Amino acid sequence: MISDVPPGSGPAGAEALAAATSAKSIVLTGGSGNVGRVLRRALTGRIAAVHILDVVDPSPLAEHESWSSIDITDLAALTAAVEGADAIVHFAGYPNERAAEDMLRVNVLGTHNVYEAAARAGIGRVVLASSNHVTGFYPRDASVGVEDQMRPDSLYGLSKCWGELEAGVYFEKAGIRTLAIRIGNAGERPFDPRGLAVWISPRDLAQLVLIGLEHPEIDCTTVYGVSATDAAWWDNSVATALGYRPQDRTVDFAAPEAFQPKVSPLPEVTDHFQGAGFCALGHDGAVRRRRVWRNRS
Ligand SMILES: NC(=O)c1ccc[n+]([C@@H]2O[C@H](COP(=O)([O-])OP(=O)(O)OC[C@H]3O[C@@H](n4cnc5c(N)ncnc54)[C@H](O)[C@@H]3O)[C@@H](O)[C@H]2O)c1
């Protein structure tokens, strides 16, 4: 269990949470990737054991880390590899737009396999790398919460909708608890103006992952993965209720380029919607306003 962390606690509890550790032995898919490596460093000393599943070698490994070369599209191999773990932190997959068949094979089928493997191996917790591109077609002046309708901006965003929805199915049918983190942009620093609104620092991401591994009130719960920012694109009150207290402010870490205006292709779309370039892919250039239908009965 996370040590000394009352759920939803105030500032003192937040400090405890920021320094919390977990005795769990986890499987981390995608641990060789950009975010996987950053997360591993931030979790070092804060988690008992991490077994990485990735098709790419994650070297160098820390003492508490191990690796198996497993393709998440291979259900039998994946099921055998997760056996005995306390939880799966699922970060493997494509982080950008791909052809539909690739997206379906790796991001959709791969994520399905993670849930199926968890169910077969009796694993009750998943932390899912979802994405802000689930709601990328909201304008930048909207404050979007996790209860708002999904508005994916790409096949990539759609694949993340699948993951969040599948979390619900496997909670209802198999009792697997998931924290889906709609990551904004994860890395050491924000490198462009959009990063000022969406960046999450390594230790803030680690804090959310630890909440996902341990918080007793998680069922199939979604939060935004963002550090402290003055931009108000997202209502992250669910994360706050779970005790998330970002330790880092985006402006304090921003690279100089983050304060320079960026010239975008199709700026009327790219600069209008939260999903930026993902929205512009294949777009005809006309900005459309969606009607919001509400049940008035
Ligand atoms: N980079 C970001 O800021 C960001 C933002 C939102 C969400 N995410 C999500 O976080 C996760 C990691 O993103 P990233 O930027 O580190 O991507 P990445 O491409 O750097 O890393 C992905 C990892 O997954 C592995 N992988 C791919 N296909 C696999 C397969 N079939 N079987 C096993 N391993 C496979 C790759 O080898 C790689 O190591 C992704 O799910 C991505 O959608 C990232």
The ligand as an SDF file (V2000), in Angstrom:
LIG
                    3D

 44 48  0  0  0  0  0  0  0  0999 V2000
    4.3010   11.3940  -25.1180 N   0  0  0  0  0  0  0  0  0  0  0  0
    3.2960   12.0030  -24.5150 C   0  0  0  0  0  0  0  0  0  0  0  0
    3.4120   13.1460  -24.0680 O   0  0  0  0  0  0  0  0  0  0  0  0
    1.9770   11.2820  -24.3770 C   0  0  0  0  0  0  0  0  0  0  0  0
    0.7940   12.0390  -24.2130 C   0  0  0  0  0  0  0  0  0  0  0  0
   -0.4130   11.3700  -24.0440 C   0  0  0  0  0  0  0  0  0  0  0  0
   -0.4250    9.9850  -23.9930 C   0  0  0  0  0  0  0  0  0  0  0  0
    0.7380    9.2790  -24.1660 N   0  0  0  0  0  0  0  0  0  0  0  0
    0.6750    7.8200  -24.1430 C   0  0  0  0  0  0  0  0  0  0  0  0
    1.7380    7.3330  -23.3380 O   0  0  0  0  0  0  0  0  0  0  0  0
    2.2110    6.0950  -23.8740 C   0  0  0  0  0  0  0  0  0  0  0  0
    3.7030    6.1940  -24.1470 C   0  0  0  0  0  0  0  0  0  0  0  0
    3.9480    7.2350  -25.0890 O   0  0  0  0  0  0  0  0  0  0  0  0
    5.4360    7.5530  -25.5740 P   0  0  0  0  0  0  0  0  0  0  0  0
    5.4430    8.9540  -26.0470 O   0  0  0  0  0  0  0  0  0  0  0  0
    6.4000    7.1180  -24.5450 O   0  0  0  0  0  0  0  0  0  0  0  0
    5.5460    6.6210  -26.8640 O   0  0  0  0  0  0  0  0  0  0  0  0
    6.8220    5.8130  -27.3580 P   0  0  0  0  0  0  0  0  0  0  0  0
    6.5640    5.4460  -28.7670 O   0  0  0  0  0  0  0  0  0  0  0  0
    8.0640    6.5760  -27.0500 O   0  0  0  0  0  0  0  0  0  0  0  0
    6.7940    4.5170  -26.4440 O   0  0  0  0  0  0  0  0  0  0  0  0
    5.8790    3.4760  -26.6520 C   0  0  0  0  0  0  0  0  0  0  0  0
    6.5380    2.1710  -26.2820 C   0  0  0  0  0  0  0  0  0  0  0  0
    5.6140    1.1170  -26.5920 O   0  0  0  0  0  0  0  0  0  0  0  0
    6.3400    0.0610  -27.1900 C   0  0  0  0  0  0  0  0  0  0  0  0
    5.4650   -0.7190  -28.0610 N   0  0  0  0  0  0  0  0  0  0  0  0
    4.8480   -0.3100  -29.1990 C   0  0  0  0  0  0  0  0  0  0  0  0
    4.1620   -1.3140  -29.7320 N   0  0  0  0  0  0  0  0  0  0  0  0
    4.3200   -2.3790  -28.9160 C   0  0  0  0  0  0  0  0  0  0  0  0
    3.8450   -3.7160  -28.9400 C   0  0  0  0  0  0  0  0  0  0  0  0
    3.0670   -4.1620  -29.9350 N   0  0  0  0  0  0  0  0  0  0  0  0
    4.1770   -4.5410  -27.9140 N   0  0  0  0  0  0  0  0  0  0  0  0
    4.9850   -4.1010  -26.9320 C   0  0  0  0  0  0  0  0  0  0  0  0
    5.4970   -2.8520  -26.8630 N   0  0  0  0  0  0  0  0  0  0  0  0
    5.1490   -1.9960  -27.8460 C   0  0  0  0  0  0  0  0  0  0  0  0
    7.4470    0.7480  -27.9920 C   0  0  0  0  0  0  0  0  0  0  0  0
    8.5180   -0.1360  -28.2590 O   0  0  0  0  0  0  0  0  0  0  0  0
    7.8220    1.8990  -27.0810 C   0  0  0  0  0  0  0  0  0  0  0  0
    8.8740    1.5390  -26.2170 O   0  0  0  0  0  0  0  0  0  0  0  0
    1.3960    5.8300  -25.1300 C   0  0  0  0  0  0  0  0  0  0  0  0
    0.3150    4.9770  -24.7930 O   0  0  0  0  0  0  0  0  0  0  0  0
    0.8860    7.1970  -25.5110 C   0  0  0  0  0  0  0  0  0  0  0  0
   -0.3070    7.1270  -26.2640 O   0  0  0  0  0  0  0  0  0  0  0  0
    1.9290    9.9020  -24.3730 C   0  0  0  0  0  0  0  0  0  0  0  0
  1  2  1  0
  2  3  2  0
  2  4  1  0
  4  5  1  0
  4 44  2  0
  5  6  2  0
  6  7  1  0
  7  8  2  0
  8  9  1  0
  8 44  1  0
  9 10  1  0
  9 42  1  0
 10 11  1  0
 11 12  1  0
 11 40  1  0
 12 13  1  0
 13 14  1  0
 14 15  2  0
 14 16  1  0
 14 17  1  0
 17 18  1  0
 18 19  2  0
 18 20  1  0
 18 21  1  0
 21 22  1  0
 22 23  1  0
 23 24  1  0
 23 38  1  0
 24 25  1  0
 25 26  1  0
 25 36  1  0
 26 27  1  0
 26 35  1  0
 27 28  2  0
 28 29  1  0
 29 30  1  0
 29 35  2  0
 30 31  1  0
 30 32  2  0
 32 33  1  0
 33 34  2  0
 34 35  1  0
 36 37  1  0
 36 38  1  0
 38 39  1  0
 40 41  1  0
 40 42  1  0
 42 43  1  0
M  CHG  2   8   1  16  -1
M  END
$$$$
